[in-house]
Amino acid sequence: MNSQALGKHTLVVEVTNISSHGIWIITGDRELFIPFDKFPWFKDVPIGKILNVEEPTPGHFYWPELDVDLGIESIEHPERFPLKSKVGISG
């Protein structure tokens, strides 16, 4: 008998709040804020797609329906990662 779990293992991450300014996620003992002005590809998408977030490895978050992945460092220090998606940005 094999008691090994099937499928891929992901850590627990949860979206705790969505406002007109951004998204709050919690993982472990950390809560992170993802502002829409720094991460605009989240702004105009259905809530269900934002709620569907995974943490495949510690500190790495993935939204499969949006094909967006972010690390804690890029969330906490977006100025260090100047590349932004052009999706949803007018101009």
N, C-alpha and C positions, 0 to 999 in steps of 0.2 A: 504494500500500500504506500502510495506517495502522498505526503501531506503538504507538498510544496504548493504555494498559491499560483494560480494561473493568471495570465495577462501581465500587463506592465504595472509596475508599482509606482505610484506617485505620492508625494507628500501632501499634507493637508494645507490648502490655501482657500481662503474664503473672501468673497467680496462682501464687505460689511455695510457699505453705504455708497450711493451714487447721488451726486448733486449736480447742479448746473455748472459747477467748477471742476469736478473731477470724480475720481473713484478712490475709495479706501479699501485696501486689502489687508488681511491679517494672516500671518503665517508664524507658527511657533509663538514666540512672545513678542513679535514685532508687528506694528501696524504701519503701513506705508500709504502715502497719498500720491496718486497719479493725476496731476493736473492736466486738463484738456488743452490748455495753451501750450504745454510742452509735449503732449502726446495726443495730437489731434485726431488720430485714426480711431479713437474710442468715442468721440463726441456725438456723432449722428448715427450710431448703430443701435439696433434693438437691445434692450436690457438683457435678454436671454443670452445673447452672444457675449456680453461682458461678464455675466455670471458664470459662464462656462470657461473657467480658468483652471489650469493644472500647474503643479510644481514638480516637473519631472526629476529635477535635481535640486538640492538645497540652494535657495537664492535665485533660482531661474524660473520664471513664470511664462506660461504659454497659453495663448487663447487660440485653440485650433480652428474655430469657425472664422476667425479674423486673420489667421496666419501671422500673428504678432507674438514675438517673444521678447521679454525684457529681463534684465538682471537687476538685482538690488542696487548695484552701483549706478546703473543708468537711471534708475528711478530717483535715487537720492541726489545724484549729481548730473542732471541732464546736460549741463553746459559742457561736460567732458565728452559728450557724444552728440556732436552738432548735426548729424544726419537725421532728417525727419522724413517721414512718408509724405508724398505729395497728394495722397488720396484725401479728398475732402477739403483741400486748401485752395481757395480762390486766389487768383492773382497772377 
